[in-house]
Amino acid sequence: MHASADALVLGPSRVIVSGWDGLGLVIDGPADGTPSNYLDAVFDDASARETFFSLVDTHGLVVCKNLDLNPEPYRFVGGTRGKGKLSQGEYFHHDGCSTPIKPRINEIRCPDQPATRTMLTSIAPFPDVVTAMLMELPTFWMRDERLRRWRETAQADEAVGVDPAVMQGRLNQAIRALNPEDARAFFMAVDRRIGAYAQPWALRESRFMANDNPMVTVQHRRACYPPCEPGTPNGHLLKRWPAEELPPPH
Ligand SMILES: [Fe+2]
């Protein structure tokens, strides 16, 4: 696999890389814009599969557009918009954090379907997103000594020296005390500060996220902006863990 200025060779396929300069690597797909299953042959070959997964590990996020893939073994992404409070999926999280297996890569896919997917999925680098959360925390939370100390340390560009997952847990507790509108505004500000990938979904788009590696991982969350009107049709998403769930390569 190798890349030139605008093209990338994935196994037997040559695909176009977008000029996107934000978080992640965005692949527009085949040069003629016609959707194709350009990752099937990559996943079928052990070496090409590992090279693709390494690309995800390196960039944190690889977005593949105009991608037709076999619908197996995807699962529906669950979760609803919480009434009166944010649902769990609206907080930044790694995938599989409550299961014994933490998958190496989490793929979320917007399949071809009649309804537009209006809700966004925001994707941000971890643990930087925790620092962004500390910075955007409403001032009144500075009455909490730990949060104040962590923020002052981060503002001084010093290492806080606390497990980011522990800090995020405390931050999430604080955010739960906000009303949903303020909590969603908070996360929107975090998205802006961190430069999260929160682009609208296209049909036949898959996002491959580094979820567990010692290099660059990302977290994701369901983002409700612009505000979602209850009852508005909203396309669904699918997911799978390609490193663990795809059939073994040849
Ligand atoms: Fe998730």
Residues whose N, C-alpha, C, O or C-beta is under 5 A from the ligand:
A	BS01	LIG	none
